């Protein structure tokens, strides 16, 4: 039973480029959450999605960041015109419903040159 | 808003018992979760409490007192592999749009010595 799959594991981008991070939830899970972990800091909530719907995006910056979870395919976190401050580990988690514990993927480590 | 506090670091000896405390202040509460995170890896779910009391899962137990805004994670028979960061997280009240998301503390780095 595969866990939450994130790719790529590592992503390097130059300032001004776009970064696309992918997350496939565990089988049977339709709720997806994105978190960001900056060096030496705790996990910070970004966005919560359920198939085709954004439920809560209160933790996501209004500019340059967007997320989607289409009917078919993985959830995508997209960062446009990346800046040095976007360097972080981005974790995706999923759950079968919002009452159950969230299970995390291995994360994508984004480095901005 | 939500505020979650836990000690930054703790040390313990292999075979011993350690208790990691977490206090929280929230505008709404619907569950407290504990995760383990080894450096460079994903957080791994350990346990959660919604009601007051103790939940036991093998060597790990978690306790919750909602009236005191307090929880602890108890690790017994410590092993070297238990050296990791332990994250306390709170879920908001049901019914609002924020229900579902977790708010994490900074994490407690536990070092187990031989």
Interface residues (C-beta under 8 A of the other chain):
Chain A: X4 X31 X33 X35 X41 X42 X43 X44 X45 X48 X55 X56 X58 X59 X91 X98 X101 X102 X103 X104 X105 X106 X107
Chain B: X33 X35 X41 X42 X43 X44 X45 X48 X87 X89 X97 X98 X99 X100 X101 X102 X103 X104 X105 X106 X107
